[in-house]
Amino acid sequence: MNTITFMLTLSLALSLLLTTLNFWIAQTNPDSEKLSPYECGFDPLGSARLPFSIRFFLVAILFLLFDLEIALLLPLPWAIQLQSPTTTMIYTSTLLLLLTLGLAYEWKQGGLEWAE
């Protein structure tokens, strides 16, 4: 038996075993909350035209903005090993400075406060 056939057979057998164990061991206790069509915290029987706070969207956009910072800084350890690490550090420092200034501006404007 070659290695590929063995690995495919082993992975299929393991997948079937784990799936069978999941269906066999899992406890299903449906209650009214689990059977509700909405899981987002809104009342599913109320009006669908309730006013929605724009602060939620502002906080979500700020989260995406600062989460993008992590994605942009992720290759930094590898970029330090380039031939000109000072240029890399200048670009990184500029990015962090701009994001810090943006955070300070949002903080000053009250964009990070949930309650008014």
N, C-alpha and C positions, 0 to 999 in steps of 0.2 A: 504494500500500500504506500503510495507516495505521500509526501508531506502535505501537499495542498488538499488532497482528498481527506486525509486524516483531520486537518484543521477545519475543513468545511463540515465534516461529520460531527466532530466534537462541538463546534459552535452551534450547529442545529440541535444536537441532543441537549446541550446545556440550555439553550433558549426554550425548547419545549418543556424541559424539566422545571425551569423557573416560572414559566407561564402557568403550568399545571399547579405548581405549589401556590402561586398567587390566587388562582381561582378557588383552590381547596381551602386555604388558610384565611383568606380575607373575610372580614366581617362586614356584612351589609346591614346597616341599621338606618333605613331612610326615615327622616323626620320631616317636619314641615319646612324647615329651613333648607334642607338639601333638595327637597322636591320643588322648591320655588324656582321659577324660571330666571330670576335675577339674582346675582350674587355680588352686586356692586354696592349694596347698602341702601339703595333707594327703595321706597315702597312700591311694589309692583302693581298695587291696586289703585294708587293715587293718580293724580293728573300728570300727564306727560308734558305739560307746558309750564312746569314750575321754573321760576327764574334760577339760573345757575350762576354761581359766583365766578367772575372772571379771574379772581385771585388763583383759583385752582390751575387755570391755564398758564398764568404767569409763573407760578412755582414750577410747573411741569417744564416750561421752556427754559427756565433758569437751570433746572436739573440737567436737561439735555445739553445746555451750553457748557456747564462745568463738567459734565461727564465726557464731553468731547475733548476737554482738556487732557484727560487721562489718555484718550486714544492718540492724541497728538504727541504726548510726551512718552508714550510707550517705547518707541525706538531709540530713546535717548541713550541708554547704556551702550548700544551698539554704535551710535553716532559719535560717542566720545572717542572711540578708537580710530576715527578717521584721521586724515593727515593734518587737518586744522581744527583741533578741538576748541580753540578759542572762538572761532566763528560759530560753531555749534552752540557753545555756551551763551554767546551773545543773542542768537536767535531764540534760544530757550528762555533766557532771562527777559527778553522783550515780550514773548508770549505770556509768560507768567505775570509780568508787570501790567500788561493790558488787561488780563483777566482779573487781577487784583484790583485795578482801578475800576473795572466794571462792577465787581462785587461791592466795592466801597460806595459807588454811585447808587446801586440798587438798595443797599443798606440805608444810605442817607435818605433816599426817596421813600423809604418805607415799603419797598416791594417784597421784603422778606418776612414781614409781619402778617400773620394769618388773620388775626382779629383786628378790627379797626377801633 
